[in-house]
């Protein structure tokens, strides 16, 4: 388990003290894929560097695998880092080395014999899907292949924790998805704890079990990804969720509907898990004598199950509309009346 207790990090600058992380408390379970999301300057990069001892907290404690990373140094810290690997946004490969030589590099540093290194490299090349590219140099690889080399190298010493620093930010959407699928596969096969930082909610939605949202050095919201999607509380979280739940023309469609039918109810429905597959709308129409006009809809798969939003215009007698909304809430479907776009 990874635990941060009352962790703070301050830097001295020419203009005075700068607080990068402020009184953070966080628990990450073994074998979990945990996402830390925030915009630039939120403090998330400092957070991930605190986890492997590249930064020492100004206050509080950072415990990884039972060791207080914030208190150890020298050989003890180097040994602890063997179990805490990291992959980076820009790959950080050795350009004069081939794929297999890059992967073998941390094993060389650890003093592993040549025979054992070769065996381990073959295993990792197979694991990350680079068979046939062992002799290639980084300049001969695509962005996605370079990141696969980075992942294989990070796994060389059989770590227990894998830290991902904006690992897909330099990749196109299709390649990003393939790398995320690889991380999920590694998590499931090896039972590895993965902590990733990102500014993209798509990454969180696709592979994370839990998420912490950072703003101005603080964690403003955290929890199960599906729960955070369903009921985002902080304004910054709502912005992130809208990245994957709103499509082009979303606000325009709502604004037009509000202008055209100012006296009708425009309601946003939130469906979670199995409820996304239930015929709730058709039942609503039959049971309560209301008409439903669908304005916008979207289903987003998450690691914990599907999450759907549906914006509808409900037309009918006031008492029927009220009963229809009450029925939705009784079914466990959260509703929100939309007053503006």
N, C-alpha and C positions, 0 to 999 in steps of 0.2 A: 504493500500500500504506500501511496505518496500522501504526505500530510504537510500542509503549510499552516502554521499557527501564528497569527498576528504579525505576518511578515511585512516589513517595510523596507524600501530601498531609496536612499537619497544620494544625489550626486552634488558635489561642489562645483559650481560654475562661476564664471566671471561676474555674473549678475546675482550671485547668492546661491542658496540651496534649492535644488530641483528634486521634487518628489516624483519618482517614476512608478513606485508601487506603494500603496498606502493601506496598512492594516488588513492584509488579505488572509482569509481563512478558507482552506480548501482541502477536500479529501478525494482521492482518486483510487478506486478499487483495483485490485490486481486483475489483469486480463481485460480491462476496460479500454475502449477507445474514447478518449476524453478530448473535447475541443475547447479551445480558448479563443474567443472571437472578439475583435475590436477594431476600430479604425486606427489609422496611423497616429502614434503618440499616446495610445491608450495604456501602454505599459506591458503589452503582451510579450514582446521580445525580451524585455528584462525578466519577466516571469520565467520564461523557458530557460534562460541562462542561470537563473537561481537554482533550477532543478538539477543541473549537472555541476554546480560549483564554479562555473565560469564567472559568476558574480556572487559576492557574499552579501547577505541581507544586513541592512543597518540595524534592524530590530527583528525579533521573532526567530522561529526555527523552521528549517526545511528538512524533512525526514523522508528518505527514499530507501525502500527495502530494509527498514529498521535502523538505518544509519543516519545520523545527524550530519547531512552534507554541509550545513552551514558552519560546523565546528571543526571538521577535519581538514587536514592539509598534507602537502608532501606526498610521500609514497602511499599513505592510506587513502588520500583523495584520488590518486591515479588509479589505484586498484578498484575503488568504487566506480570510477568512470568506465571501467571495462564492462560494467553491467548497465551502463546508461549511455546508449548510442544516440547519434543525431544525424539527421539528413537536412539539407539546406536548399534554399530557393534556387541558387545558382550552381548547385551540384558539387563544387569544390573538388573536382577530380584532378589528378596529376596528369597533365597533358602529354608528358613524355612516356607515360606507361600505358600498356594495353589494358583491356577490360580485366583480364585475369590478374594482371599485376597490380591494378588498382585495388581489386578485391583482396588480394593477398597482403597488401601493405600493412594493415593493422596486425596481421598475424606475424609478420616479420618482426615488427616492433615488440610484440609479446614473446618473441623467442621460440615460436612454434617451428618444429622441424619441417624441412622441405616436403617430405612425403605427406605429412599431415596437412600442410598448407594446400598442396595440390588436391588432396581429397576433399578438403573443406570448400575450396574454390569451385570444384565441379558440382558439389551439392548446391551451392548458392547460385551458380549460373543457371542451373535447372530450375531452382525455386523461383527466380525472378524473370524467367522466360527469355534468357539471352543465349541459349544454346546455339552454337554456330558463329557467335560474335566474339568469342574469347580473345582472339588475336587482334581485334580492331582497336584503334586508338580513339579517344574521345572526339577528335575532329571528324571522325567518320561515322559518328552516331547521331541519331535524332535526339531532340530534347527528352522525349520519353525514355529512350534507351539510356541516356546519360543518368537520368534519375533512377533507373533500375540498377545501374552500376552503383550509384550512391547508396541505395537501399541494401544491396548485397554486401557492400563494404561495411555498412553499419551493423549488419547482422553477423559479421565474421567471428566475433568473440562471444557469440551466444548471449547477447544482452537480455536483461529482464525488462528493460524499459527502452522504448524508442521514441525520441523527441523529433518532431517534424516542424521545422521553422519555415512556414510559408512554402511547403514543399511542392505545391502545384501552381504557384502564382505565375511562373514563367512559361507555363504550358498552355496549349490550346484546349478548348473544352473537351474534345474527344480523347485527347491524350490524358487530360486531367482525370477523366472517368476511369481510364484503364489503370492509372497509378492508384487511384482510390480503391478500385477493385482488388489490386495486388495487396494493398495494406490490409484490407479486410481478410483476404486469404491468409496472410501472414499471421494476423491476430488470431484467427481461428485454428490454424495448424500448429502454431508455436505457443499459444496462450500468452503472447506478448502484450504488455501494457503499452498503449500508444497514446502519447499526448501530442496534439497538434495545435499550432496557432495559425490563424487565418483571418482574413477580412471578408471571406466569401461564405454566405450562409448555405450555398449549395453543397459545400464540402461538409459542413456540420450535418446538414440534413441527410446526406447520402450514407455516411459511415459511422457517425458518433453515437454512442449510447447516452452520454451526458455532455452538457455544455456549460461554460461560464462566460458571461458577457462582461467585458471590461470597458471602462470609460474613465479617463483622467486618473489612471492608476488604481482604481477601485473595481471590485467585482460588484456590479449593480444587480446581477441576476444570475442564478445558476439552478440546474436541475436536469431531470430527464428531458431529452430533446423533444419528445412528443408533447410533454406537458408545457414546455416553454413555447412551442409552436402554438399550442391551443390557447394559452393565456399569457402572452407576453405582457409584462408589467412596466418595465422601464421604456422610455421613449426610444432609446437607442436600440433596444431589442425589437421593438415594433418595426423600426426601419429595416433591420436585418431580415426579419421574417417576411416583410413585404417584398424582398428581393426574389423570393421563390414562390410567393403566393399570388403576386400580381403580375399580369401580363400586359403587353402593349395595348393601350387604349382603355385600360381598366378605369382610370379616373374619369376619362372623357365619357365613357358609357354611363357611369353613375351620375355625373353632372347633368348629362342630357336627360336622363330618366327623372331626376329631381326637378328639372325645369319643366318638363312636359307633364308630369303628374305630381304637383306639389302637395296634393291632399291624400295621396296614397302612401301606404307603409312600404318603405324600402328597408329590407332586413338582411343582415349578414348572418349566415348560419355556419357553425363550425362542427365538422364531423371528425370523429377520431376512431381509428381502428375499424372494427367490423361494421360500425354504423355507416361508413362510407359506401357499403354495398347494400344497405337496406332501402326498400322503396318508400321512403318517408313522404316524399312529395306527392306521389300518386295517392297515398292514403289520405293525406291532408286535403286534397281536392275533393275526394269522394265523401269524406266524413264531415267536413265543415262548410261545404258550399262556398268555397272561395276559388278564385282563379289565381294561378301563379304564372308570373312572367319572369323567366330566368334572365338576369342581366349579365352575370359573370360567374364562372365556375372554374375551380382548379383543384386537382388532387396531387399532393406531394408525398411520395413515399419517404419514410424515415426508417432508421434502423429498428425502431420500436413499433412500427406499423404505419399505415397510411394516415394522412391528415388532409382533410378536404375543407374548402370554403366554397360557399355558394351564396351569391347575392341575388335576392328575389324581390319582386314587387308583388305584394299580396293585395288582391282586389276583392272586396265583398263588404257585407254589412259589418259595422264596427264590432258588434258583439261576436260575430263569426271569426273576424280577424284576431280578436283577443283570445278566443278559444283555441284557434289554430296555433298561435304563438305559445300559449300555455302547454298545448300538447307536445310541441317540439321540445320544450324545456323538460317536460316529464319523461321524454325519451332520452334525456341526457345530452341533448344537442344544445350547445350554447348559442344564444341569439344576441344580436346587437343591432339596435335601430340606427340606421345611417341618416345623418342630418345634412352632411355635406361631403363633397368628394375629397 
